[in-house]
């Protein structure tokens, strides 16, 4: 698994950090998994995040890709004190 940080080109105000994991397969059968932090501006959609990440992988591999796995979650952990 390799890691990278993808950041859409936008302003820096109102950004939220999301952790993503994406696994794809190329036409030749090569598998690739990427994970990293995506800094997302307010109003950005999950679909836009997916498209942004997939376009980076498509550009890198210069091949049509099959997405095998995609996860996108806020990069924060909450503590539940039980109160």
C-alpha positions in Angstrom: 0.0 0.0 0.0 1.4 3.4 -0.8 0.4 6.7 0.6 -0.1 10.1 -0.9 -1.8 13.4 -0.1 -4.2 14.7 -2.7 -5.4 18.3 -2.3 -7.9 19.9 -4.7 -7.0 23.3 -5.9 -9.3 25.6 -3.9 -9.2 28.2 -1.1 -8.0 27.1 2.3 -10.9 28.5 4.4 -13.4 26.0 5.7 -11.4 22.8 4.9 -12.1 19.4 6.4 -9.5 16.6 6.3 -10.8 13.2 5.0 -8.9 9.9 5.0 -9.4 7.9 1.8 -8.5 4.4 0.7 -8.9 3.5 -3.0 -8.0 0.2 -4.7 -8.1 -0.1 -8.5 -7.2 -2.7 -11.1 -5.7 -1.7 -14.5 -6.6 -3.4 -17.8 -3.4 -5.4 -17.6 -4.4 -6.8 -14.2 -2.2 -4.6 -12.0 -3.7 -3.8 -8.6 -3.0 -0.5 -6.8 -4.1 0.7 -3.4 -3.7 4.3 -2.3 -4.5 6.0 0.9 -4.0 9.5 2.2 -5.5 12.7 3.4 -7.8 14.8 1.1 -8.4 18.3 2.3 -11.9 19.1 1.2 -13.5 22.6 1.1 -17.0 23.2 2.4 -19.6 22.2 -0.2 -17.4 19.7 -2.0 -19.3 16.4 -2.5 -18.4 12.8 -2.0 -18.8 12.3 -5.8 -16.4 15.2 -6.5 -13.8 13.6 -4.1 -14.1 10.3 -5.8 -13.8 11.9 -9.3 -10.7 13.9 -8.2 -8.9 10.8 -6.8 -9.9 8.6 -9.7 -8.6 11.1 -12.2 -5.2 11.2 -10.4 -5.0 7.4 -10.6 -6.1 7.3 -14.2 -3.4 9.9 -15.1 -0.8 7.9 -13.2 -1.6 4.5 -14.8 -2.7 5.9 -18.2 -5.1 3.0 -18.4 -8.9 2.5 -17.9 -9.3 1.4 -14.3 -11.8 -0.7 -12.4 -12.5 0.6 -8.9 -12.5 -2.3 -6.5 -12.7 -0.4 -3.2 -13.3 3.2 -2.2 -13.6 4.6 1.3 -13.8 8.3 2.4 -14.2 9.2 6.1 -13.5 12.3 8.1 -10.0 12.1 9.5 -11.0 12.6 13.1 -11.7 10.3 15.9 -14.3 11.1 18.5 -14.2 10.1 22.1 -17.4 9.0 23.7 -17.2 9.7 27.4 -20.5 7.9 28.0 -22.2 11.0 29.5 
